[in-house]
Amino acid sequence: MAGPQVAGPMDTDPLLAARIGMMGRPMVGGAAFVQRGPRQALLNLVLAPWMTFTLAGFLFLYCYHHLPVLVTMILSLWVGLCLTGYAYVQQRKKDMIYTEALRMSYMLMLCVAAAGVGALAGYWNYTRVSGVQDYWLVGEHRQYTNVWPDELADAHRDASVLVFAKGSKPDMRMAASFASGTTGEKYCVAPVVPKQQDFTNPLTLQYFLAGKDCCTKDEFTCGDAALGDAHAGIVYQEKTNALHSLLFGRQDLDYFKEAAQMVSAKFSVKNAEQPIFLTWVADTAVAHDGFWTQAKRMWMYSSAGMLPLCLVAALGAQAVVAMELEKKGNRKADAAV
């Protein structure tokens, strides 16, 4: 007959009992490492990199123009944390559930990749033509009204918007286009001329309407060129940033200048040394607001498009984890034999 049972330390100390008998989970840093189910693990593998990509685009959309150093620091800090976490998981892998260690490693590396891709996409949305940068520059530069097409372009070098005198219009008869073998796009220009031209005094072309893939031999439809009452333009700003050139190559202005040189050679006219190129618009305020609307749409579209890519990457990571587990099981079986 068994004697009376003596209460052990696990019976008298509930904290000790909870700590030792926590479903046999491995302890990391004094806390149980909870194993997640396949669905929750897949959700984490999808959402963490997707949210990283979306946040990077958000920062470039709303903050980068005014606080570029802060945005760079935030993204660098996040990448640094992910890499530090990855190194920690690799160091403590033996103390963790093997499956969770693999999933955590892949999730952190996917976040690093998403931060890089998100920064690249966000910077492209910021610096592209009619992007976030151009939206802010319209408000930061001067806007001139009642400009005559024969006024020197150098007198309006600080302009973001030019409203020409009524009757000024692009001369479609002198339109030209430059086909880029690098981008595969056609860069179209047409000079802005007065309503009544003085042929006794040859006109030096100072301003050009410009656009991409919007002209043929028979028509010119760049911007609002087809609207008879349109007589204003938003200036194409020079992108002199070295990072822009490194990532995206030549800017659109370089190709517009090539097209303007073709106008000069073809029609035996003189161009200004540095002509101003414009997007021809009927309403400058509407066009300006359109820059911001288009930038937000590009961010939302890129974020939506990234979600299925993150799902594919997560499924791939899950498949790799399954293969690693299978290899580990085979190695244990071989060792037992």
N, C-alpha and C positions, 0 to 999 in steps of 0.2 A: 504494500500500500504506500503510495507516494506521500511524502511528507509535505508540509505546507510550503508553498512557493514563496521565495523571497523576491521582493520587488527589485528589479534591476534599475540601473541609471536611466535606461530608455523609458521605463514606466513612470519614474518620478520626475524626469526632466523632459517636458513636451518639446522644448526647443531642440534638444539633442535628438529626440526621436524624429522630429521633422527633418532635421539636417541630415541624419544618417539614412533614414528610410524614405527618401524622396524619389520613390519609384526607380531607384537604381540609376538615376541620371548622373553623369559625370559632373564634377565640380570644377568650375573655372573661376579663379579669383574669389573663392568662397561662396559662390552662388551656383545654383543648378543651371545647366545649359539646356534649355527646353527644346526638344526636337519638334520641328514644325511638320505639319502634314504636307503632302505633295501639292495640294491646291494653294495653301497659304504660301508655301515656298515659291511656287510659280508666280503667284501674285507679287511677291516681293521682288523677284527677278525682273518682272515687267515694269512695275511702278517706280522703283528706285531710279533706274536710268532714264525713264521717260520724264519723270519730274525734274531730274537734273537738266535734261535737254530743254524742257519748257522754261525752267527758271533762267537758264542762260540766255535764251531768246528774250525773255521778259526784261532782264537787266539791260540788254543792248537796246531794247525798244524804248524804255522809260528813263534809264539812268545814265547810259554811257556818254551821251553828248555833254552832259553837265558834270559828271563825276567819273571820268574814265579810269582814274587810278583806283577808286573804290571798287568799281566793277571788276577790274583786273585782280585786286586783292581778294575779293570774295570768291571768285572762281579758282584762284590759285590756292586759297586756304582749303576749299572743298576738295580739290584734287589731292592736296597734301594729306588731308585727313583720310581720304580713301586709300591712298598708298600706305599710310601708317597703319590703318586697320588691316590691310592686306598683309603687311609684314608681321603684324601681331598674330594674325590667324595662322600664318605659316609657322611661326615660332611655337605656338601653343596647340598645334594641330593634334598632338598625341593626347592631350588632356580633354579634347572635345569629341563630340560625336562626329565620326568621319564624314557622314553625309552632310551634316550642317557645316562643317569646315569647308568642304568643297563648294557648297552653294554660296556660302558667305564670300569665299574668294572670288567666285565668278561674278557675283553681284557687285562687289567693290570695283572689279576691273571694268565691268560694263558701265558703271557710273563714271569712271575716269574717261572711257571712250566717249560716253554721251556728253560729258562736259566739253571735250575737245570739239566734237561735231557741233554741239549747240553753240559754242563760241564762234565757230567758223560761220555757221548759218546766221547767227545774230549779227555778226560783223558785216556779212554780205548784205543783210537787210538794212543795216545802218548806212553803209557807204554806197550802195547801188544808186543809179540814176533815179530820181524821184523817190528816194528812200527817206529814212528817218533824218539823216544828216541834212539833206536838201530841204526838208520841212522846216527844220530849225533855222537854217541859213537864210531862208526867205524873210523870217522875222528879224534876223540880226543884221542884214544888209539893207542898204538904202533902196527906196522905190522911187523911180523917176516917172513923171508924166509929161505929156506933150513933147515927146522926143521926136526930132526929125531924123529920118534915115541917113542924112548926110552929116549929122553931128559926129564928131570923132568918138570912136569907141573908147579911147583912153579917158575921155571925160566921164565915162560911166563905168569905170573898171570896178567900182565898189557896189555895183547894182545887183539886186536880186530880182527885181521886177522892172520892166520897161513898158510904159504905156505910150505908144507912138501917136503922133498927130493923126487926126482922122484923115482917111484917104491913103495912109501908108499901108502897104500890102506886100506880101512876097511875090516876086516876079517869077511865075511858074515857067516862063519861056527860058529862063536861065537856070533852071534846076539841074542838078547833077547828083550822081550817087557813086559811092565808093564801095565795092564789094570786098569784104575782108575774107581772105583765105583762112585766117586763124579762127574767127568766131562763126563764119558762115552766114553773117548777117550783112544786109545792105544799109549803108549809112547815107541818108538823103539830106540835101541842103538846097535852099533857095534863098537868094538875097532879098532883103527888105528894101524897097525903093519907094520914093515919094509918089504921090498920085500924078503929079505933073513933073516930068523929068526935063532938066535943062541939058539938051544934047550939045550945046556949045561949050559946056564945061564938063568934061568927062567925070563921071561919078566914081569915087573910090568906095568900094563895098565895105561897109563897116559892120553890118549886122546880117546874120543868116538865121532863117528858120531851119530847124534841124529835127530829125527823127530817124527811127530805124524801121526798115522793112515797110515803108509807107509810100513808096513811089514806084512808078513804072514809066515807060516811054510816053504813055498817054495821060497819066493822071498823077497828082501829088496830093496825098491825103494826110500828111503829117499834122498831128495836133488838130486844131480847129481851122486849118487852112481853107477848108471848103465853106466856112461861114463868112459871108461877105462883110459882116459888121465887126469881125474880130480884128483888133489892131493892137494887141498887147502880147508880151512874151515873158516867160519865167526863164531866167538866165541859167544855162548849164554851168555849174561851178567846177572849177579846176580841182581834181583830186590829186594832190601832190604828196599824200601820205605814202611813205616808203613801204609800209605794211600792205597797203592796197595794191601797189604795183607788184609786190612779191607774191601775193596770193592770187590776184586776178589779172595780172598782166596790164596791157595797155588800156587806158580808159577811153570811153566813147569820144571824148573831145579830140583825141588824137586822130581818130578816123574821120570825124567831121572836118577837121583841118585838111585832111587829104582830099576830101570831096570839094572843099572850097577852092583848093588849088586847081582842081579840074575845071571848076567854073571859070576861074581866071584864065586858064590856058585855052579853054574851048571858045570863050566869047571875047577874048582879047580885052579884058577889063582888069583893073587893078584892085587888089584886096588890101585892106588895112593889114599892118604887120601882125596884129593880134586881134582879129575880128571877134565879136561876141556872138555866141550861138544861143538860140532861144527855143523853148517849147512854145509854139503859137497857141494862144488861148483867147477865148471870148470873155471869160470872167476869171480874173486872177484869184479872187477869194475862193471860188469853187475849186479851181485847180489846186490851190494851196491846201485846202482841206482834203482834197483827194489824195495828196501825198501821204497824209497821216492814216487815212482810211485804208489805203492800199498796204501800208506798212503793217498795220494791225492784222489785216487779212493774211499777209504773208506769214506772220508769226503764228497765227492760228492754224493755217493750212500746214505749215511745216510741223507744228506740234501734233496735229491730227495724223499726218503722214508718218511721223516717227513712232506712233503707238504700235501699229502692226509690225514694224521693224524690230521694236523691242520685244514683242511677243515671239517673233521668230528666233531672236537671239536667246531669249529665255528658254524656249523649247530646246534649242541646240545645247544650252548649258545643262538642262535637265538630262538630255540624252547622254552627254559626256559623263555626268555624275553616275548615271546608271551603268555605263560601260566601265567606269573606274571601280564601282562596287562589284561588278561581275568579275573583273580581273582580280580584285582583292580576295573574293570568295574562292576563285580557282587556285590562287596561290596558297590559301589556307588548306584547301583540300589536298593539294600536292604535298604540302608539308606534313599533313597528318598521315599520308600513305608512306 
